[in-house]
Amino acid sequence: MEAAPVYFSFSISLSKMVFLQTLFLLILSLDFHGVAASCSNGKCKLLDECSTNKDCAAGLYCFSCSFGFSGSRCIRSSVSNPFKLLNNSLPFNSYAYLTTHNSYAIDNEPSHTPFPRITFSNQEDSVTEQLNGARALMLDAYDFDGDVWFCHSFGGICFEITAFSAAIDTMREIETFLSMNPTEIVTLILEDYVQAPNGLTKVFNESGLLNYWFPVSEMPRNGEDWPLISDMVAKNHRLIVFTSMASKQETEGIAYQWNYMVENQYGNGGMYSGLCSNRVESAPLNDKNKSLVFINYFPTLPNNYEACEQNSAELMNMLQTCYHKAGNRWANFLAVDFYKRSNGGGAFQATDMVNGKHLCGCDDIHTCLPNSTSRACTAMRSNGRKFFIYEK
């Protein structure tokens, strides 16, 4: 049984904890007249009222979520980096990584075909911007126009009106990020429909991403731990790629996803409160022969209006539910649509919570003892930072 954090003298359910945190934040943001104190020029804190992004402090942006508050308030726009905040000396599977679902399906992305695009989007930021906080990308790869493209599809076929971008362009963005951030690791989850022989290998080679490749031969099987983050960085094995096509592991050296992870149901079927079951392709969530746990929380049809509610307390509650269904294992990947939308901390707070559970058994990574791998929490760090969790 997991030890209770030393700074709590009572137990509290996760949903109540999230509610109390949000209530506390709202109280902090109000003066005695019930109106948020005026602030601007980067001085507004979490859940302070704001007019523009420039009003908000670093790590925050100005946003309106009618499900959580009236008007516009400063909410989180970045995740805490566990490697820098605590340590990078644990196995890859001992951390949680914010994941963007359909990372390529970007709102207002111009069409790159002769036809206007007629399909839905799942994100609002460029892939480069997503990598400011996310460390895993979900990408749907297809044969299209004599190349590999990222695309929505009808009947498994990419059309001009559903194509977003050539894969090489996105891969070059990822290569630039890895080149400029030599201690960071990125994971790609490919829903793979590419039939061209070595089609994906060609893209990885031309983009320069093979220079960061984590080889299949070093991936653990039978539930063993992954290599230490520090060792992966030292070897420059900083790009992990999974494919949904089993044959690619043999033909192109791309890891077959279901050999290494379990994953819950995606779409509406994965959003029922209190329920968490595996998707059809995955082994049962409690199969500990797979050392990575992947949790989806997004609707079948993306809804940017409701995303701020879905990415907040609902997401936190689902992570708790899936923890038990996965044999008391916390998620390694948290996949959402419109990743920055929330009513306060959102997917960033959820990732901090799971990293706290992974690294020290605490409710937030900011309550873990610095540079420690012990399962101990500190009330001082909690009181000093827990409610201002946009800080890195």
C-alpha positions as CSV (number, residue, x, y, z in Angstrom):
1,M,0.0,0.0,0.0
2,E,1.3,3.4,-0.9
3,A,2.5,5.4,2.1
4,A,0.5,8.6,2.8
5,P,2.4,11.8,2.3
6,V,3.9,12.8,5.6
7,Y,2.4,16.3,5.6
8,F,-1.2,15.1,5.5
9,S,-2.9,14.1,8.8
10,F,-6.0,12.9,7.0
11,S,-6.8,11.2,3.7
12,I,-8.7,12.9,0.9
13,S,-10.0,11.7,-2.4
14,L,-8.3,12.9,-5.6
15,S,-11.5,14.6,-6.8
16,K,-11.9,16.5,-3.5
17,M,-8.2,17.4,-3.6
18,V,-8.6,19.0,-7.0
19,F,-11.7,20.8,-6.0
20,L,-10.1,22.2,-2.9
21,Q,-7.0,23.3,-4.8
22,T,-9.2,25.1,-7.4
23,L,-11.2,26.7,-4.6
24,F,-8.0,27.8,-2.8
25,L,-6.7,29.3,-6.0
26,L,-9.9,31.2,-6.6
27,I,-9.8,32.6,-3.1
28,L,-6.3,33.8,-3.5
29,S,-7.2,35.6,-6.7
30,L,-9.9,37.7,-5.0
31,D,-9.6,40.7,-2.8
32,F,-12.0,41.5,0.0
33,H,-14.5,43.1,-2.4
34,G,-14.7,39.8,-4.4
35,V,-12.9,41.3,-7.4
36,A,-9.5,40.2,-8.7
37,A,-6.8,42.7,-7.8
38,S,-5.6,44.6,-10.8
39,C,-2.4,43.4,-12.4
40,S,-0.7,43.6,-15.8
41,N,2.7,43.6,-17.5
42,G,3.5,40.0,-16.6
43,K,2.6,40.4,-12.9
44,C,-0.7,38.4,-12.9
45,K,-0.5,35.1,-11.2
46,L,-2.4,31.8,-11.6
47,L,-6.2,32.5,-11.9
48,D,-5.8,36.3,-11.7
49,E,-8.1,38.1,-14.1
50,C,-6.3,39.2,-17.3
51,S,-6.9,41.0,-20.6
52,T,-4.0,39.7,-22.7
53,N,-1.3,37.1,-22.5
54,K,1.2,39.9,-21.6
55,D,-0.6,40.4,-18.3
56,C,0.3,36.9,-17.1
57,A,3.5,35.8,-15.5
58,A,5.9,33.4,-17.1
59,G,4.4,29.9,-17.7
60,L,0.9,31.3,-17.9
61,Y,-1.4,32.7,-20.5
62,C,-4.8,34.5,-20.6
63,F,-7.7,32.2,-21.3
64,S,-11.5,32.0,-20.8
65,C,-13.1,28.7,-19.6
66,S,-16.8,29.1,-18.8
67,F,-16.8,25.7,-17.1
68,G,-14.3,26.9,-14.4
69,F,-14.6,30.7,-14.1
70,S,-16.1,33.9,-15.5
71,G,-14.2,36.2,-17.8
72,S,-10.5,35.6,-18.6
73,R,-7.9,34.4,-16.2
74,C,-4.2,33.4,-16.2
75,I,-3.8,29.6,-16.5
76,R,-0.9,27.4,-17.0
77,S,0.8,27.0,-20.3
78,S,3.8,24.8,-19.5
79,V,4.7,21.7,-17.6
80,S,7.4,21.3,-14.9
81,N,10.5,19.5,-16.1
82,P,11.1,16.5,-13.8
83,F,14.7,16.0,-15.1
84,K,15.7,19.6,-14.0
85,L,13.4,19.9,-11.0
86,L,14.4,16.6,-9.4
87,N,16.7,14.3,-11.3
88,N,17.3,12.3,-14.5
89,S,18.8,9.3,-12.8
90,L,15.8,7.0,-13.0
91,P,14.6,4.7,-15.7
92,F,12.5,6.2,-18.6
93,N,9.4,4.4,-17.4
94,S,9.7,6.1,-14.0
95,Y,8.4,9.4,-15.4
96,A,5.2,10.8,-16.9
97,Y,5.2,12.7,-20.2
98,L,2.5,15.0,-21.5
99,T,1.3,13.8,-24.9
100,T,-0.6,15.6,-27.6
101,H,-3.2,13.6,-29.5
102,N,-3.1,14.1,-33.3
103,S,-0.2,16.6,-32.8
104,Y,-0.2,17.4,-36.6
105,A,-3.9,18.3,-36.8
106,I,-3.4,22.0,-36.0
107,D,-6.1,24.6,-36.1
108,N,-5.6,27.1,-38.8
109,E,-2.8,25.2,-40.4
110,P,-2.9,26.3,-44.1
111,S,-3.7,23.7,-46.7
112,H,-0.6,22.2,-48.5
113,T,-2.7,20.7,-51.3
114,P,-4.6,22.4,-54.1
115,F,-7.8,21.9,-52.1
116,P,-9.1,23.5,-48.9
117,R,-8.9,21.1,-46.0
118,I,-12.3,19.9,-44.7
119,T,-11.6,18.0,-41.4
120,F,-11.3,18.6,-37.7
121,S,-8.3,19.7,-35.7
122,N,-7.0,18.5,-32.3
123,Q,-4.4,21.1,-31.4
124,E,-3.9,24.8,-31.7
125,D,-0.1,25.2,-31.5
126,S,2.6,24.2,-33.9
127,V,4.6,21.1,-33.2
128,T,7.5,23.3,-32.1
129,E,5.3,25.1,-29.6
130,Q,3.8,21.8,-28.4
131,L,7.3,20.6,-27.5
132,N,7.7,23.5,-25.1
133,G,5.7,21.2,-22.7
134,A,4.7,18.0,-24.4
135,R,7.3,15.2,-24.7
136,A,5.3,12.7,-26.8
137,L,3.5,13.2,-30.0
138,M,0.8,11.1,-31.6
139,L,1.0,11.1,-35.4
140,D,-1.1,9.4,-38.1
141,A,1.2,8.5,-41.0
142,Y,-0.1,7.7,-44.6
143,D,1.2,7.2,-48.1
144,F,0.1,10.4,-50.0
145,D,1.2,12.3,-53.0
146,G,4.3,10.0,-53.5
147,D,5.5,10.6,-49.9
148,V,4.6,10.2,-46.2
149,W,2.1,12.6,-44.9
150,F,0.3,13.2,-41.6
151,C,-3.4,13.0,-42.2
152,H,-6.9,12.3,-41.1
153,S,-8.6,9.8,-43.3
154,F,-11.7,8.2,-44.7
155,G,-11.6,4.4,-44.8
156,G,-7.9,4.4,-44.1
157,I,-7.1,6.6,-47.1
158,C,-5.6,10.1,-46.9
159,F,-7.3,12.6,-49.2
160,E,-6.4,16.2,-50.3
161,I,-9.1,17.6,-48.1
162,T,-7.9,15.7,-45.0
163,A,-4.1,16.0,-45.4
164,F,-2.2,18.3,-43.0
165,S,1.5,18.2,-43.8
166,A,4.3,16.2,-45.3
167,A,5.9,14.2,-42.5
168,I,9.4,15.5,-43.3
169,D,8.4,19.0,-42.3
170,T,7.2,17.9,-38.9
171,M,10.2,15.6,-38.4
172,R,12.5,18.5,-39.1
173,E,10.8,20.5,-36.3
174,I,11.4,17.6,-33.9
175,E,15.0,17.4,-35.0
176,T,15.5,21.1,-34.4
177,F,14.0,20.7,-30.9
178,L,16.3,17.8,-30.0
179,S,19.3,19.6,-31.4
180,M,18.6,22.7,-29.3
181,N,17.7,20.7,-26.2
182,P,20.4,18.1,-25.7
183,T,19.0,16.7,-22.4
184,E,15.5,16.2,-23.6
185,I,13.8,13.0,-24.9
186,V,10.9,12.8,-27.3
187,T,8.6,9.9,-28.0
188,L,6.6,9.4,-31.2
189,I,3.5,7.2,-31.3
190,L,2.7,6.4,-35.0
191,E,-0.6,5.3,-36.1
192,D,1.0,3.7,-39.2
193,Y,-0.7,3.2,-42.5
194,V,2.5,3.6,-44.6
195,Q,2.9,0.8,-47.1
196,A,5.9,2.1,-49.1
197,P,9.0,0.0,-48.4
198,N,11.2,1.9,-45.9
199,G,8.9,4.9,-46.3
200,L,9.3,6.0,-42.7
201,T,13.0,5.2,-42.6
202,K,13.5,7.5,-45.5
203,V,11.8,10.4,-43.6
204,F,13.7,9.7,-40.4
205,N,17.0,9.7,-42.3
206,E,16.3,12.8,-44.4
207,S,15.2,14.8,-41.3
208,G,18.3,13.8,-39.3
209,L,16.3,12.1,-36.6
210,L,18.2,8.8,-37.0
211,N,21.0,10.6,-35.2
212,Y,18.9,10.4,-32.0
213,W,17.4,6.9,-32.6
214,F,16.8,4.7,-29.6
215,P,17.4,1.2,-31.0
216,V,14.9,-1.6,-30.6
217,S,17.7,-3.9,-29.4
218,E,18.0,-1.9,-26.2
219,M,14.3,-1.8,-25.4
220,P,13.2,-3.9,-22.4
221,R,10.8,-6.8,-22.8
222,N,8.8,-8.7,-20.1
223,G,8.2,-5.7,-18.0
224,E,11.7,-4.8,-17.2
225,D,12.8,-1.2,-16.6
226,W,14.0,1.0,-19.4
227,P,17.5,2.5,-19.3
228,L,18.2,5.5,-17.1
229,I,17.3,8.9,-18.6
230,S,20.9,10.0,-17.9
231,D,22.3,7.0,-19.9
232,M,19.9,7.7,-22.8
233,V,21.1,11.3,-22.9
234,A,24.8,10.3,-22.7
235,K,24.3,7.9,-25.7
236,N,22.1,10.4,-27.5
237,H,19.3,7.8,-27.7
238,R,16.8,10.6,-27.3
239,L,14.1,9.7,-29.8
240,I,11.8,6.7,-29.1
241,V,9.5,5.7,-31.9
242,F,6.6,3.2,-31.8
243,T,4.6,2.0,-34.7
244,S,1.2,0.3,-34.9
245,M,2.3,-1.9,-37.7
246,A,4.0,-5.1,-36.3
247,S,6.0,-5.8,-39.5
248,K,7.9,-2.5,-39.2
249,Q,9.9,-3.8,-36.2
250,E,11.6,-6.4,-38.3
251,T,11.8,-4.5,-41.6
252,E,12.6,-1.0,-40.4
253,G,13.7,-1.3,-36.8
254,I,10.7,0.6,-35.5
255,A,9.4,-0.7,-32.2
256,Y,5.9,-2.4,-32.4
257,Q,3.9,-0.4,-29.9
258,W,2.0,-3.3,-28.3
259,N,5.2,-5.2,-27.4
260,Y,6.1,-2.5,-24.9
261,M,3.0,-0.7,-23.6
262,V,-0.6,-1.0,-22.5
263,E,-3.1,1.6,-23.5
264,N,-6.7,2.4,-22.4
265,Q,-9.6,3.0,-24.8
266,Y,-9.5,6.2,-26.7
267,G,-12.4,8.5,-27.7
268,N,-15.8,8.6,-26.0
269,G,-15.4,5.0,-24.8
270,G,-12.4,6.0,-22.6
271,M,-14.2,8.9,-20.9
272,Y,-16.7,7.1,-18.7
273,S,-16.2,8.1,-15.1
274,G,-14.9,5.3,-12.9
275,L,-14.1,3.0,-15.9
276,C,-10.8,2.4,-17.6
277,S,-10.4,-0.5,-20.0
278,N,-7.7,-1.4,-22.6
279,R,-8.2,-0.7,-26.2
280,V,-8.7,-3.7,-28.4
281,E,-5.1,-3.8,-29.7
282,S,-3.6,-3.6,-26.2
283,A,-2.9,-6.2,-23.6
284,P,-5.0,-5.8,-20.4
285,L,-3.9,-2.7,-18.5
286,N,-2.7,-4.7,-15.6
287,D,-0.3,-6.8,-17.8
288,K,3.0,-6.0,-16.2
289,N,5.0,-7.6,-19.0
290,K,4.6,-4.2,-20.6
291,S,6.5,-1.6,-18.7
292,L,4.8,1.5,-20.2
293,V,1.3,2.7,-19.4
294,F,-0.4,5.0,-21.9
295,I,-3.6,6.9,-20.9
296,N,-5.9,8.6,-23.4
297,Y,-8.5,11.2,-22.3
298,F,-10.2,13.0,-25.2
299,P,-13.5,12.6,-27.1
300,T,-14.0,10.8,-30.4
301,L,-14.8,14.2,-32.1
302,P,-12.5,17.0,-30.7
303,N,-14.3,19.8,-28.9
304,N,-12.2,22.8,-28.1
305,Y,-15.0,24.4,-26.1
306,E,-15.3,21.5,-23.6
307,A,-11.6,20.7,-23.6
308,C,-10.9,23.1,-20.7
309,E,-13.2,21.0,-18.5
310,Q,-12.0,17.7,-19.8
311,N,-8.4,18.5,-19.3
312,S,-8.9,19.5,-15.6
313,A,-10.6,17.6,-12.8
314,E,-12.0,15.0,-15.2
315,L,-8.5,14.1,-16.4
316,M,-7.1,13.9,-12.9
317,N,-10.0,11.6,-11.9
318,M,-9.4,9.3,-14.9
319,L,-5.7,9.0,-14.1
320,Q,-6.6,7.8,-10.6
321,T,-9.1,5.3,-12.0
322,C,-6.6,4.0,-14.5
323,Y,-3.9,3.7,-11.9
324,H,-5.9,1.0,-10.1
325,K,-6.9,-0.7,-13.4
326,A,-3.2,-0.8,-14.5
327,G,-2.2,-2.8,-11.4
328,N,-1.4,0.2,-9.3
329,R,0.8,1.8,-12.0
330,W,0.7,5.4,-12.8
331,A,0.6,6.6,-16.4
332,N,3.8,7.2,-18.3
333,F,1.9,9.1,-21.1
334,L,-1.1,11.4,-20.7
335,A,-2.7,12.1,-24.1
336,V,-5.1,15.0,-24.6
337,D,-6.6,17.3,-27.2
338,F,-6.0,21.1,-27.1
339,Y,-3.4,20.5,-24.4
340,K,-3.2,24.0,-23.1
341,R,-6.9,24.5,-22.4
342,S,-8.0,24.1,-18.8
343,N,-9.6,25.9,-15.9
344,G,-6.3,26.4,-14.1
345,G,-3.6,23.8,-14.1
346,G,-5.0,21.3,-16.6
347,A,-2.9,18.7,-18.3
348,F,0.2,20.4,-16.9
349,Q,-1.0,20.0,-13.3
350,A,-2.0,16.4,-14.1
351,T,1.5,15.6,-15.4
352,D,3.0,17.2,-12.3
353,M,0.7,15.1,-10.1
354,V,1.6,11.8,-11.8
355,N,5.3,12.7,-11.7
356,G,5.0,13.3,-8.0
357,K,3.4,9.9,-7.6
358,H,6.2,8.3,-9.7
359,L,9.1,10.0,-8.2
360,C,8.3,10.3,-4.5
361,G,4.7,9.1,-3.8
362,C,3.6,12.7,-3.3
363,D,0.5,14.5,-4.9
364,D,2.7,16.9,-6.9
365,I,6.2,16.9,-8.1
366,H,6.9,20.2,-6.3
367,T,6.4,18.5,-3.0
368,C,9.2,15.9,-3.7
369,L,12.5,16.4,-1.9
370,P,15.0,17.9,-4.4
371,N,17.6,15.6,-5.9
372,S,16.0,12.7,-4.1
373,T,14.6,9.4,-5.2
374,S,13.1,8.6,-1.8
375,R,9.4,8.4,-1.3
376,A,9.2,11.4,1.0
377,C,7.3,14.7,0.7
378,T,8.0,18.1,2.1
379,A,5.3,20.3,3.5
380,M,7.6,23.4,2.9
381,R,7.7,22.8,-0.8
382,S,4.0,22.0,-0.9
383,N,3.1,25.2,0.9
384,G,5.5,27.3,-1.1
385,R,4.7,26.0,-4.5
386,K,1.8,23.6,-4.8
387,F,-0.8,26.3,-5.5
388,F,1.5,28.1,-7.9
389,I,2.3,25.1,-10.0
390,Y,3.2,27.1,-13.1
391,E,6.7,27.6,-11.6
392,K,9.5,25.4,-12.9
